[in-house]
Amino acid sequence: MTETRPKSWLSKTLAKLTADDATIDAQELQSDVASSGCEPVGSCQKGKVVAVTGRLRSVVYTPRETVPTLEAELFDGSGSVTLVWLGRRRIPGIEPGRTLSARGRFASFEGRKVIYNPWYELGAG
C-alpha cells in the first residue's frame, strides 16, 4: 500500500505559478462546485435530477421552424453541459461570462450533455 502525503504550501504555490490560465480557472470552478454542494458535470448521470453550477461559456439563440430555443454552455471545470430553454429567444442575465446554478433532469442528445428547461439562479459576475 502506498502512502500519499498532502501537498505542501510550496508545491501548491509552484503548481499555480506554472499552470496555464485555463487550468487555474478550471480548478477554481471545481472549488466553487464543491463549496456550493452541487454535482460536478463530469460525474452527472443520465436520467437523474441534478444541481450544477459554473460559468456560461456561450449563449446561442437558435430559431427553428417549430420552437425557438436558447442554448447556453455551462462549464464547471470538470466538463460542460448545454442548458436548453425551449420557446425562448432571450432570457435577461443569461449571457457569456455569468455564473449560474441550474437544476433539472440530466440528459444526452446527439452526444451532448443537456438539461432542458432548467430551473436556474444567476450568480455574480
N, C-alpha and C positions, 0 to 999 in steps of 0.2 A: 504494500500500500504506500502510495506516495503522498507526502505531506506538502501542502502548498501554504506558503506564508503570505499574509496580506502585503500588498504593495506599500512601500514606504512613501513618505511625502515627496521625497526627491524623485523617485521613479515615476510617480504620478505627474509631477510637475514637468519632468523631461518628456513624458509621453504627450502631454498637452502642447509643449513647445514644438515638438517635431511632427505633430499630426496636422493634416490639412484642414481647411475650414469646414468642409463637408462632414468630415469625421467628428470634429468637435461639435458641430451643430446637431448631428445625429445623436451623440452621447447626451447632450443637454436635453433634447426632446425626449429621449428614453428616460431620463431622470424625472422629467415632468410627468410622464406616463405613470411611473412608479409612485410618485407622491400624490397623484390625483386619484389613485385607486382604479384607474381604467385598465383595460387589457391592451397589451401590445398587438398591433395589427398582425405582426408575423405569427402570433400564436392563436388568432381567432379561428374558430371552426365554422364551416358552412352549416347554415340552418339554425345557429344559436343566436339569441338576442345578446348583443354586446354593447359595451360602452367604450368608446375610443376617444382619444384626444391627440391633437397635433397641430401642424401648421398647414394652411392651404397653399399648395404649390401652383395650382392653376384653376381657373373657373371658365367654363365654356358653355355658352348658350347654343343649343342645337335645335334649330327649327325643323320640325318634322311635319309630314302631311297630316298625321292623326293627332299627336300630342306633343307639344313643345317640351323640351327638357332642359334643365340646368344641371350641369355636371361639375363637381369640384373634386380635385385630387387632394386628399388629406394624407400627409406624411408624418409619421411619428418616430422616425429613427430606426424602426425595425422593419418597416415596409409601408406601402401605400394602399389606400382604399379609395374607390370612387364613390362619392356621395351623389345620389341622383334624385332630383326633385322633379317629378312628373307634372306637367301642366304649368310650369313656372318659367318665366322669361328672365326674371331678375329677383333677387332677394336682397334687400338693403343689408349691408355689412358683410355679405358673402363675397369676398374679394381676395386675390392672392396676397399672401403675407400675413393674413389674420390667423390668430389661433382660435381653435374651435373644439368643443367637445360634442360628440354625437352619439346617439343611441338608436339601435334598430337591429333588424334581423340581417345577419351576415350572409351574403350570397356570392355566387360566382356566375358570371355571364360572359361568354366568349373569352374565357381565360383571364378575366379581370375580377378582382375582389370588389364587391359592390354592396352598398347599403341603400335601399330605395326609400325615399321619403322619410329620412331620419328625423328624429327629434334632435334639436341642436341648441347649443348655447355658445354665443360668441365670447371669446376671451379678450384680453387686452392686446393691443398691437395693431 
